[in-house]
């Protein structure tokens, strides 16, 4: 196609029918400014434009691409010009198709790369441990350690008999340092770094140990890994094995949706100032100052802080005291219900 001639040729076709640019634009369903640009060679006609001109002005496509009317003398020449035009259009189409396919491949590779990056940055970055320990005079049970991607949570569960103050030591390569000295009912929080009390690499490989000292008695802590996000595929078991003696209780839907759950080891959620755990009908909430335990099977509620520990039974939303000074039990349960039960268990 001679692009220097096409504009005047299209203008002559329009004028031969006494049509204005607005009339033609309306027939072609385009803005009249496009017609102006085509006729002044400021825009090249597309194949779709040529089809519109062919239909409106009753002219063949080979005449349009050659910018002249067909006769017996120039018929072969016009066909050759049109054939060349089609070859060019096919070449452009192939380039566009190649660029489109290449772009799609690059987008796909980038998407897979982002998924892989996200996977490797988050794979096996959440670990939950329980721990215990004992000495001739003391026993530590229900300890909990959470190693997340960003933070560390460490809490002594129960000490029997009850004590007020403890010391926690960390030992790496036979070098021991004091981690904590104070009341034992506390949730320790830390971030990874040079001064953090847990070295992720050393702890995972068993090179870092922890000890609790109570009245000069040293209690080594034994850790059991309960949960780790190191599975490629999480498979839901269809039925409980025959050796299971206790029937698993259905986990509430809100717990499944908001907590990180493992079918065998329960569900865990870390809030700003609390660690929430749900396992087989037991709902635990550990804050820096308080510990709540709610047994959904028996509707038994336990609460403890630095000053007191109480147990009471919930019957039709009424509080029946079981143990301890339950003077503020209703208020405690009401606040717990609003903050946690209504939010996660209903």
Steps between C-alpha positions, in 0.01 A plus 500: 500500500624847407436688823570836334211446258248329723383814681407703186349183347270451796403868491410472131281199572310693764456805277379281213201416715452861619555386861638714779758368745224492763275290270776251432604485864143414595491220241830361630401546867809711576575859594525743208853594610613153394371563147692827494822331608458221242448744215801710602730198533536559873368153569530178305178310430456164666370196318165561673497857364558369147207259535273790601615705196453197273140453615403868506652600164462166320869465430720190523774461758771464234390835352521661843849364572622610155321839525361469144207353319533160335502440124624226269847653477569536872303206641808280566692792646219577745479135602876493564481816711211358703681168546808683628280702734352180642848356551599810695185478710569132570856586601373770735245257643773243561712763676207610713417138580864428586520807725169406665611143563840617624336752732267231634795269563692776678196585712456131584868461589483814716188367672663164568810683622298708744322189628833321539649801679203523732515124565870490583473810718212352700565125485576351839499844666236423762580247771311432822656305785374381834754449775532353845763439766545380854736507798479327838270774632324651198323396183438722197219401259303650209778736390456656159752638251394656169756586234341709227660678208522829685463435871566254780252414777607308810282417797534272802175308540468366854744449787420253772514600779418866432788749520523874456833564329716309256812551292532382142843434348603432143812297423679486164844344451538468878444875542207580726315829528203619702186540289242591764479562874157563656149366555441182307156575356623713213497477122846578365505661157804572288606563140781328313830682509837518669353555849206257475488229765448225240724433203273333245781307334662385825171404661373302198825303484500428873796724582306731731359380830280662765496464875265628769648566842268500804652549844839388371352185343579469129230357272600418140217551253406230252336622177259305280419635154123499464434704186711604202391638162736271312243296310464544125148360507269488799282192476176479695454162661168337418467311827666457835716194546372209699763556765353841581318464829374856546265637237628813333267796549408704195697823477279813469491648151629841612799329660576321172474824306713722724743269682791301364382145547649155495250216519698311761653785698225760523475861386702806597456873449734777609328829577669825600520422873374143523566147385183303421492120474212263424536124529233229535244717675747696715543871432804670653579872506835610639574869543789672669312509832215247477426143397152382399403136447156411370391136485217499247410137574423560868444877486772541762685830503833569673662837549827597663724805533773609736264538795243221473375189326134399473290229339132520426235318298285663231139373503254682272737799508488501881823481701528231768818530705708184536826616656654828616357845561238539225388848604582646154442177306198628309685811385806294402290256301301782337819670379643168384177418318492833315870495411543135402198268521267716293783578258637150437269233644154617393 
